């Protein structure tokens, strides 16, 4: 449950309801995406903001991996 200023604003669903929802959503996927052997790639579009953040993180990771490592003994 979620309270705001002492008042109930959201009642969390029961675990069984969450499981049922997840199963229903999984059932909507084509079998090509769910198979274990050679599953098809699921296409995903990113918002421009998300894409920019992804690229920024990749660039930062590249830069940090190029720094020389010094070991003191």
Residue frames as qw, qx, qy, qz and C-alpha x, y, z in Angstrom:
[[0.000, 0.891, 0.454, 0.000, 0.00, 0.00, 0.00],
 [0.403, 0.244, -0.007, 0.882, 1.15, 3.54, -0.65],
 [0.221, -0.805, -0.476, 0.279, 0.23, 6.36, 1.69],
 [0.306, 0.408, 0.069, 0.858, 0.42, 10.07, 1.01],
 [0.205, -0.387, 0.228, -0.870, -0.12, 12.45, 3.90],
 [0.295, -0.057, 0.805, -0.512, -1.44, 9.52, 5.92],
 [0.728, 0.329, 0.217, -0.561, -4.09, 8.63, 3.34],
 [0.646, 0.033, 0.727, 0.230, -4.18, 5.48, 1.24],
 [0.356, 0.646, -0.230, -0.635, -3.55, 6.42, -2.41],
 [0.613, 0.382, -0.619, -0.308, -2.72, 2.99, -3.87],
 [0.821, -0.261, 0.452, -0.231, -3.44, -0.56, -2.84],
 [0.038, 0.485, -0.822, -0.297, -0.82, -2.98, -4.16],
 [0.833, 0.091, -0.329, -0.436, -2.22, -5.94, -6.10],
 [0.830, -0.353, 0.421, -0.097, -1.91, -9.41, -4.61],
 [0.259, -0.462, 0.770, 0.357, 0.91, -11.65, -5.83],
 [0.502, 0.300, 0.806, 0.088, -1.56, -13.89, -7.64],
 [0.388, 0.857, 0.263, -0.215, -2.94, -10.88, -9.55],
 [0.008, -0.802, 0.473, 0.364, 0.58, -9.82, -10.56],
 [0.401, -0.179, 0.865, 0.244, 1.37, -13.37, -11.72],
 [0.509, 0.559, 0.653, -0.041, -1.83, -13.55, -13.76],
 [0.266, 0.916, -0.019, -0.300, -1.12, -10.17, -15.39],
 [0.164, -0.632, 0.671, 0.352, 2.45, -11.22, -16.26],
 [0.470, 0.091, 0.862, 0.167, 1.21, -14.50, -17.79],
 [0.459, 0.750, 0.450, -0.155, -1.44, -12.67, -19.82],
 [0.140, 0.891, -0.268, -0.338, 1.17, -10.24, -21.15],
 [0.303, -0.411, 0.808, 0.293, 3.57, -13.08, -22.00],
 [0.548, 0.356, 0.757, 0.013, 0.80, -14.86, -23.86],
 [0.390, 0.858, 0.129, -0.307, 0.54, -11.81, -26.16],
 [0.084, -0.681, 0.606, 0.402, 4.08, -12.34, -27.49],
 [0.809, 0.402, -0.333, -0.271, 4.58, -14.35, -30.65],
 [0.962, -0.222, 0.127, 0.097, 6.14, -17.78, -30.19],
 [0.696, 0.550, -0.142, 0.439, 9.16, -16.64, -32.23],
 [0.014, -0.751, 0.344, -0.563, 10.17, -14.37, -29.34],
 [0.699, -0.519, 0.313, -0.379, 9.56, -16.93, -26.59],
 [0.971, 0.125, -0.194, 0.061, 11.37, -19.98, -27.96],
 [0.652, -0.670, 0.269, 0.233, 14.56, -20.99, -26.16],
 [0.656, -0.075, 0.507, 0.554, 16.52, -22.01, -29.24],
 [0.265, 0.146, 0.417, 0.857, 17.28, -19.14, -31.64],
 [0.085, 0.745, 0.566, -0.343, 14.62, -16.72, -30.42],
 [0.340, 0.688, 0.297, 0.568, 13.77, -13.85, -32.75],
 [0.266, -0.045, -0.271, 0.924, 14.98, -10.42, -31.68],
 [0.027, -0.780, -0.611, 0.131, 12.22, -8.32, -30.21],
 [0.310, 0.502, 0.134, 0.796, 12.21, -4.84, -31.76],
 [0.341, -0.722, -0.427, 0.424, 12.30, -1.98, -29.27],
 [0.273, 0.715, 0.119, 0.632, 12.16, 1.73, -30.01],
 [0.464, -0.396, -0.389, 0.690, 13.82, 4.15, -27.60],
 [0.048, 0.967, 0.237, -0.076, 12.75, 7.71, -26.99],
 [0.474, 0.732, -0.190, 0.451, 15.29, 10.33, -28.06],
 [0.354, -0.777, 0.370, -0.367, 16.07, 11.09, -24.40],
 [0.902, -0.276, 0.330, -0.028, 16.67, 7.42, -23.64],
 [0.840, 0.441, 0.034, 0.313, 18.82, 6.99, -26.75],
 [0.196, 0.832, -0.278, 0.440, 20.93, 10.03, -25.85],
 [0.595, -0.644, 0.404, -0.261, 21.42, 8.71, -22.33],
 [0.969, 0.016, 0.222, 0.104, 22.45, 5.31, -23.69],
 [0.670, 0.615, -0.081, 0.408, 25.02, 6.88, -26.03],
 [0.125, -0.840, 0.338, -0.407, 26.38, 9.10, -23.24],
 [0.795, -0.458, 0.375, -0.132, 26.84, 6.07, -20.99],
 [0.928, 0.253, 0.122, 0.245, 28.61, 4.14, -23.75],
 [0.412, 0.765, -0.199, 0.453, 31.00, 7.05, -24.38],
 [0.400, -0.756, 0.388, -0.344, 31.75, 7.40, -20.67],
 [0.928, -0.217, 0.303, 0.007, 32.44, 3.67, -20.41],
 [0.799, 0.492, -0.011, 0.347, 34.79, 3.83, -23.42],
 [0.127, 0.830, -0.295, 0.456, 36.70, 6.77, -21.93],
 [0.598, -0.635, 0.405, -0.275, 37.04, 5.16, -18.52],
 [0.972, -0.014, 0.215, 0.096, 38.27, 1.88, -20.02],
 [0.664, 0.624, -0.112, 0.397, 41.09, 3.71, -21.84],
 [0.267, -0.874, 0.323, -0.247, 42.58, 5.19, -18.65],
 [0.541, 0.377, -0.714, 0.235, 45.89, 3.53, -17.74],
 [0.812, -0.537, -0.194, -0.122, 45.83, 1.33, -14.70],
 [0.201, 0.637, -0.598, 0.442, 48.52, 1.94, -12.09],
 [0.864, -0.361, -0.351, -0.004, 49.35, -0.65, -9.49],
 [0.061, -0.769, 0.495, -0.400, 51.26, 0.31, -6.37],
 [0.831, -0.056, -0.536, 0.136, 53.24, -2.32, -4.57]]
